[in-house]
């Protein structure tokens, strides 16, 4: 009779990784950044609309987190704290970009998800998807910064209303209000394109 294998250990919690990091374990900090780099990039990208800028904002945010790790008190989750710093870095970069006059967004490359009978995407699929992405990004860019940040943290950052409120230091009611007005404006802006 074969020996029973122990179930795999559950993944380390953010809190335990932070404790290990405080004791000098660099691998623990690397794991935290690996855990949240995709969502941090997604948030920065939706706020900025450019891959290079989003990568810069994420890097800037991670550097700030690393330099201020001793200030993290655990009053919110590490994810919400990190996303607050990354989203603020992205908004700062966007303001600098607008002030310096380099706010034109390049076309967003498409990643085909649908395939035809031969296993390849239809010839026009990438163009349609890239066009839709540009329309959505343009609509997001018209939102006031506070609404855009709230919307992106909730949708792309996958944060609950409470987490968004904690991240931005606002009430849940303010989160709900910002999301309501952001959705209403996006609905109007995207109605012609999305609901054809």
N, C-alpha and C positions, 0 to 999 in steps of 0.2 A: 504494500500500500504506500503510495507516494506521500511524502510529508506535505502537510498543508502549508501553502505559502501565505505569508502575512500580507494583509492588504497594503497597497501603496500608501505611504504617508501623505496626509493632506498637504496641499501647498502651504508654505509659510504665510502667515498673515503679514499685512503691512507693518503692524506694530512690532512683530518679532523681527522683521527685517530691519526696521529702524533701530531697534535695540542692538542688534548685531552690528549695524553700521556704526553706532555710537561707540562700540567697543573696538572699532578699527577694522571690521570685516568689509573690505571693499567689494567682495562678491555680493553681499547683501544689498548694497546700494545699486550695483549693476542690475540685480534682479528687479528692484523697484523701477528703475528706468526702463528696463525691457518690458515690464508689465504694462507701463503706461505710455510708451513712446508713440504707439499707433494712434491712440485716442488724442494725445497731445498734438500730434501732427494734424489730425483731422480737424480739430478745433482751430488751430492756427491757420490752416489752409482755408477753411470756410470764412474766417475773418479777413484774410488777406487776398485770396484768389490767385496766388502765385506760389508755385512749388518752392522756388529758391527762398522767397521771403518767409514762407511757412517753416522751412527747415532752419532758417536763421532765427526765427522767433522761438522755435522749440529749443534750439541750442542755447539761446540767450536765457530762456526760462529755466532750463536745466542747470545752467551755470549759477543763476540766482538762487535756485533751490539748494544747490550744493553749498554755496556761500552762506546761506541762511538756515541750514538744517538745524542748527542749535536753537533757532527761534520757533521751530514747529512745536506747538504745545499739545497737539492731539485733540483740540477742541472740535475739529472737523476731521474728515478722513484725509489721508495723505493725497489721495486722488483729487479731492476737491481743492486742496491747498495748491497742489501742483498745477491744476488746470486754471486756477485763478491767476497764478504767476505767469503761465504761458499765454493765457488770453490777454492779460494786461500788456505783456511784451508784444503780442501781435497788434493790439490796438495802438500802442505807442509807435510801432513801426509803421502802421498805416497812416497815423497822423504825420509822421516825418515824411513819408512818401508823398502824401497829399501836399504838405507844405513845400516840399522841394520840387513838386511838379512832375513826379514820375509815377502817376497813378493809373496809367493805361494797363489794362490786364491783357496778357497774351491769351491766345486760344488755349483751352484746356484739353490736353490729349484724352482721347476716349479709351476706355478699356472694354472691349466687346464682351458681352455676357451671353448674347443669344447666338445660336449657331444654326446654319442652314442644313439641308439634307446631306451635304458633303462634309459636315463637321466644321465648316468655316463660317464666320459671320457673314450675313448678307452684305453685299458691296456698299450699301448706303448706311449700314447700321452705325458705323463709327462716326460718320458725319452727323447723323441725327442725334446721337448721344452727346457728341461734343457741342452741338448747337444747343441742345437742351441744358447742358451743364453751364454754358455761357449765359443763357437766359436766367437760370436760377441764381448764378453768382452775381449777375447784374442786379437782379431783384434784391438779393441780400444786401448788396452794397448801398442800396437806397435807404435802408432802414437806419434810423438813428443808432449811434454806437451802442447805447445801453440796451436797446431792443435786440440788436444784432448779437451782442455778446450773450445776452440771456438766452436767446433762441438757439444759438450755436452750442452753448454749454448744455442745454437740455437735449437737443436733437443729436448733435454730433458727439458731444461729450458724454452722452448717455447718463446725465445726472438727473436725479429726481428733483422735484420742486424744492424740497428741503435742502438738498445738496447745492442746488443753484443759489438758493438764498444764503446758505453758509459761505459759499464761494465768493459771492459778491457783497456780503455783509448787508443784505436787504431782507425785508420781510417776505414771507411766502405770498402774501397778497400782492406785493409789488411784482414778484416773479410772475404770478398769474396774470396780472394786468399787462405787463410787458409782452408776455407770450400771446395774449389775446390780440393786442394791437399789432404785433408783428405778423401773426397769422392772417389777420384781416387785410393788412397791407399786401402781404405776399399773395394772398388769394386774388386780390384785384389785379396785381401786377402780372400774375402768371395765368390768369383766367383765359386769355386769348390763346396762349401757347400750349398750356397743359390740358385744358379742358375742351379741345377742339373736337 
